[in-house]
Amino acid sequence: MTEYNIAVVNSSSFGQIFTEHWQELEKIGNVKRFMFDPNIGGKELAEKLQGYNIIIASVTPFFTKEFFDNIEGLKLISRHGIGYNSIDIKAAKEHGVKVTIVPPLVERESVAENALTNLMAVVRQAPASADRVKADHYEDRAQFMGHEFRGKQFGVIGCGNIGSRVAELFHLLSGGEDVLIVDPHSRARDGWWDDNPYAKLVSLDELLEKCDYISLNASLDDTDYHLINEEALSKVKKGVYFVNHARGALIDEKAMLAAVKDGRVGGYAADTMEVEPVRANHPFLKDKHFLVTPHTSAYTYECLHGMGEKCVSDVKNLVNGKPLVRELTSQL
């Protein structure tokens, strides 16, 4: 029987909560966890992972063409998640490496719910007010004013798997108002628009000008990089709140900081940042109108169990010669 070496790369959650997933992999081969600098170069990463046939991959590091040019014997990268902008899919295919991601519904509810959680928290200044209580300043409560959601205009940028669920929740939260949608890649499931007539496709400019609350759920590619930049923020409705649980680089962070400082933007909640991990000296962390969480939108027991099960299933299917589910390389 072929000996398999399995690397779990930069995932702090796989096999930790649901230890049975790690144990299942140990029945197949040798399993080791690696934590690399998110910006490690492709060649160095390949040198560190030489001899490993299978990788369970997190959001970072980046598996570039240089990585695939220098790695030998790699058969599979199974993403412990949905996003795959950290993997050069074309280079993987050219080198005979299969790449898989989890099914969309696994993360849909958890990420959408967390977007609402963080949006509500920043709008009502929940973290800042809780900190004042911890500091024995309970009487400061009058400074923590917020806004209601009923009757307000919500917008979603990117209406795919998760964005469409955010739109559904926004519709309920607003008390039945229409939700404005910018959907550059038209990724909502078949029939979703017919089932949800309150979702109105508009231009980005119209969404920015009209919305009180905006959720970013677009995928990241060359056309979406810094989609919300200084030009976009010059068009927003004054006091708008943004929440980003997609990719940090959708936002120009310097422009967002300036917009919050001058009052154009009421607040910004982010579970994804352009550079991760975020350190304590980041300017967002010094202002109560920002909320940054450590990329934990998928961190529910239900979601992590489903993600882990999918990765284990990928490995088992590979070693047993069975078809892989959601294999990206087979689509090229």
C-alpha positions in Angstrom: 0.0 0.0 0.0 1.3 3.5 -0.9 2.6 5.5 2.1 0.9 8.9 2.3 2.3 11.9 4.0 -0.3 14.5 4.9 0.4 18.1 5.8 -2.1 20.3 7.5 -0.9 23.8 6.6 -1.8 27.0 8.5 -5.1 25.6 9.8 -5.4 26.2 13.5 -8.9 24.5 13.6 -8.7 21.3 11.5 -8.6 18.3 13.8 -8.6 20.4 17.0 -12.3 20.6 17.9 -13.2 17.4 16.0 -10.2 15.2 16.8 -11.8 12.3 14.9 -10.9 14.0 11.6 -7.2 14.0 12.5 -7.5 10.4 13.6 -9.1 9.4 10.3 -6.2 10.8 8.4 -3.7 9.0 10.7 -5.3 5.7 9.5 -4.2 6.7 5.9 -0.7 8.0 6.5 1.6 10.3 8.5 0.0 13.6 9.5 1.8 16.7 10.6 0.6 20.3 11.2 2.7 23.2 9.8 2.3 26.9 10.6 4.1 29.1 8.1 4.5 32.8 7.6 1.5 33.8 5.4 3.9 35.4 2.9 6.4 32.6 2.6 7.8 32.3 -0.9 6.7 29.5 -3.2 10.1 27.9 -3.5 10.8 27.9 0.2 7.3 26.6 0.9 7.9 23.7 -1.6 11.2 22.9 0.2 9.4 22.7 3.6 6.7 20.5 2.2 8.8 18.2 0.0 7.8 14.6 0.4 4.2 15.4 1.3 1.5 13.9 -1.0 -1.5 15.6 0.4 -2.1 19.1 1.8 -5.0 20.3 3.9 -4.8 24.1 3.2 -6.1 27.1 5.1 -6.4 30.7 3.7 -2.7 31.1 3.7 0.1 30.6 2.5 0.0 31.1 -1.2 0.5 28.1 -3.4 2.0 29.8 -6.4 3.3 28.7 -9.7 6.8 28.8 -8.1 5.6 26.4 -5.5 4.2 23.9 -8.0 7.4 24.2 -10.1 9.4 23.1 -7.1 7.3 20.5 -5.3 7.5 16.8 -6.2 5.0 14.0 -5.5 2.1 16.2 -4.5 -1.3 14.8 -5.5 -3.9 16.8 -3.7 -4.6 20.2 -2.0 -7.9 20.1 -0.1 -8.9 23.5 1.0 -10.3 23.7 4.5 -12.8 26.3 3.3 -14.4 27.8 0.2 -12.0 30.5 -1.0 -9.2 29.5 -3.4 -7.5 32.8 -4.4 -4.4 31.5 -2.5 -3.9 28.7 -5.0 -2.8 28.9 -8.6 -5.3 26.4 -10.0 -3.8 26.5 -13.5 -0.3 25.7 -12.2 -1.7 22.9 -10.0 -3.4 21.3 -13.0 -0.3 21.6 -15.1 1.7 19.7 -12.5 -1.0 17.0 -12.0 -2.1 18.3 -8.6 -5.9 18.1 -7.8 -7.4 21.0 -5.9 -10.7 20.8 -4.0 -12.9 23.1 -1.9 -15.8 22.5 0.4 -19.4 22.6 -0.9 -20.9 26.1 -0.7 -23.7 25.2 1.8 -21.2 24.1 4.4 -20.2 27.7 5.2 -23.3 29.6 4.0 -25.2 29.9 7.2 -22.2 30.5 9.6 -20.6 33.2 7.5 -23.8 35.0 6.8 -24.9 35.0 10.4 -21.5 36.2 11.5 -21.7 39.1 9.0 -24.9 40.2 10.8 -23.4 39.7 14.2 -20.4 41.9 13.5 -22.5 44.5 11.7 -24.9 44.8 14.7 -21.9 44.9 17.0 -20.2 47.8 15.3 -23.5 49.7 14.7 -24.5 49.4 18.4 -20.8 49.9 19.6 -21.1 46.7 21.6 -17.4 45.9 22.0 -16.6 49.5 23.0 -19.4 49.7 25.5 -18.5 46.3 27.0 -14.9 47.5 27.4 -16.1 50.5 29.4 -18.0 48.2 31.8 -14.8 46.1 32.3 -12.9 49.3 33.0 -15.5 50.2 35.7 -17.0 53.0 33.7 -20.6 51.8 33.6 -21.9 55.3 33.8 -20.4 56.2 30.4 -23.3 54.4 28.6 -24.8 57.5 27.1 -21.9 57.9 24.7 -22.7 54.5 23.0 -25.5 55.5 20.6 -26.4 53.3 17.7 -29.1 52.9 15.0 -32.0 50.6 14.3 -32.2 48.4 11.2 -35.9 48.4 10.5 -36.9 50.5 7.5 -33.3 51.1 6.4 -31.7 50.4 3.0 -29.4 47.4 2.9 -27.1 46.5 0.1 -25.0 43.4 -0.9 -22.0 43.4 -3.2 -21.6 39.9 -4.5 -24.7 37.7 -4.4 -23.3 34.2 -4.6 -23.6 31.5 -2.1 -23.1 33.6 1.0 -24.1 37.0 -0.3 -27.5 35.6 -1.3 -28.1 34.4 2.3 -27.0 37.8 3.7 -29.5 39.4 1.4 -32.3 37.1 2.7 -31.4 38.1 6.3 -31.1 41.8 5.5 -34.6 41.6 4.0 -35.9 40.2 7.3 -33.9 42.6 9.4 -35.2 45.7 7.5 -38.8 44.7 8.0 -39.4 43.6 4.5 -37.6 46.3 2.5 -36.0 45.7 -0.9 -32.3 44.8 -0.8 -30.0 46.4 -3.4 -27.6 44.0 -5.1 -24.4 44.4 -7.1 -23.5 41.0 -8.5 -20.5 41.3 -10.8 -20.2 37.6 -11.3 -23.9 36.5 -11.3 -23.3 33.6 -8.9 -26.6 33.3 -7.1 -28.1 29.8 -7.5 -30.6 29.1 -10.3 -34.0 30.4 -9.3 -32.8 32.5 -6.4 -33.9 35.8 -8.1 -37.3 34.4 -8.8 -37.7 33.2 -5.2 -36.5 36.6 -3.8 -38.2 39.4 -5.8 -37.2 42.0 -3.2 -33.6 41.7 -4.4 -33.0 44.5 -6.9 -29.9 44.5 -9.2 -28.4 48.0 -9.4 -25.2 49.7 -10.3 -22.4 50.0 -7.8 -22.8 53.8 -7.8 -26.6 53.5 -7.0 -25.9 51.1 -4.2 -23.3 53.3 -2.6 -25.4 56.4 -2.8 -28.6 54.8 -1.3 -27.6 52.2 1.3 -27.3 52.6 5.0 -25.7 49.2 5.5 -23.5 47.3 2.9 -22.2 43.8 3.1 -19.2 42.8 0.9 -19.4 39.2 -0.3 -17.7 39.3 -3.6 -14.9 36.9 -4.6 -11.5 38.4 -5.1 -10.0 38.8 -8.6 -8.2 41.5 -10.6 -11.4 43.3 -11.2 -12.5 43.4 -7.5 -9.2 44.4 -5.9 -9.8 47.5 -3.8 -13.3 47.7 -5.2 -14.2 50.0 -2.3 -11.5 52.7 -2.7 -11.3 56.4 -2.3 -13.4 57.0 -5.4 -16.1 54.6 -4.2 -16.2 56.1 -0.7 -16.6 59.6 -2.1 -20.1 58.4 -3.4 -21.5 56.8 -0.2 -24.5 57.9 1.7 -23.2 59.7 4.8 -22.9 57.5 7.8 -23.1 54.2 5.9 -21.8 51.0 7.7 -19.8 48.3 5.9 -19.2 44.7 6.8 -16.7 42.5 5.0 -16.6 38.8 5.4 -15.3 37.9 2.0 -11.7 39.1 1.3 -9.8 41.9 2.9 -8.4 43.2 -0.3 -11.9 44.2 -1.6 -11.3 47.3 0.6 -8.6 49.9 0.4 -7.9 50.1 4.1 -6.3 53.5 4.0 -9.3 55.0 2.2 -11.7 53.3 4.6 -9.8 54.7 7.6 -10.0 58.2 6.2 -13.7 57.8 5.4 -14.5 56.7 9.0 -12.3 59.5 10.5 -14.1 62.2 8.5 -17.6 60.8 9.1 -18.5 59.6 5.6 -18.6 56.0 7.0 -20.2 55.3 10.3 -18.3 52.1 11.0 -16.6 49.1 9.4 -16.7 45.5 10.6 -14.2 43.1 9.1 -13.6 39.4 9.6 -11.1 39.5 6.7 -8.2 41.8 6.3 -5.8 42.4 3.4 -2.8 41.3 5.5 -3.4 38.5 8.0 -2.7 38.0 10.9 -3.6 41.5 12.0 -1.3 42.9 14.7 -2.1 45.2 17.6 -0.6 48.3 16.0 -3.1 48.3 13.1 -4.9 51.7 13.0 -8.4 50.0 12.8 -7.9 48.6 16.3 -7.5 52.1 17.8 -10.9 53.4 16.8 -14.3 52.3 18.3 -15.9 52.6 14.9 -14.0 49.6 13.6 -14.5 46.0 14.6 -11.9 43.4 13.5 -12.3 39.7 14.2 -9.7 37.0 13.4 -11.3 35.4 10.3 -13.7 33.4 12.4 -16.9 33.6 10.4 -16.8 29.8 9.7 -16.1 29.0 13.4 -19.3 27.3 14.4 -19.4 23.7 15.4 -21.7 22.9 12.6 -19.5 24.5 9.9 -16.1 23.3 11.2 -17.5 19.7 11.4 -18.7 19.9 7.8 -15.4 21.4 6.5 -13.4 18.7 8.3 -15.6 15.9 7.0 -15.1 17.2 3.5 -11.3 17.3 3.7 -11.2 13.8 5.2 -13.6 12.6 2.4 -11.3 14.2 -0.2 -8.3 12.3 1.1 -10.1 9.0 1.3 -11.5 9.4 -2.2 -8.1 10.2 -3.6 -6.3 7.2 -2.0 -9.2 4.9 -3.1 -9.3 6.2 -6.7 -12.7 7.7 -6.4 -14.0 10.9 -7.9 -13.4 14.1 -5.9 -16.2 16.4 -5.0 -15.8 20.1 -6.0 -12.5 19.6 -7.7 -11.5 22.9 -9.2 -8.7 21.5 -11.4 -11.1 19.2 -13.3 -13.1 22.3 -14.4 -10.2 23.8 -16.4 
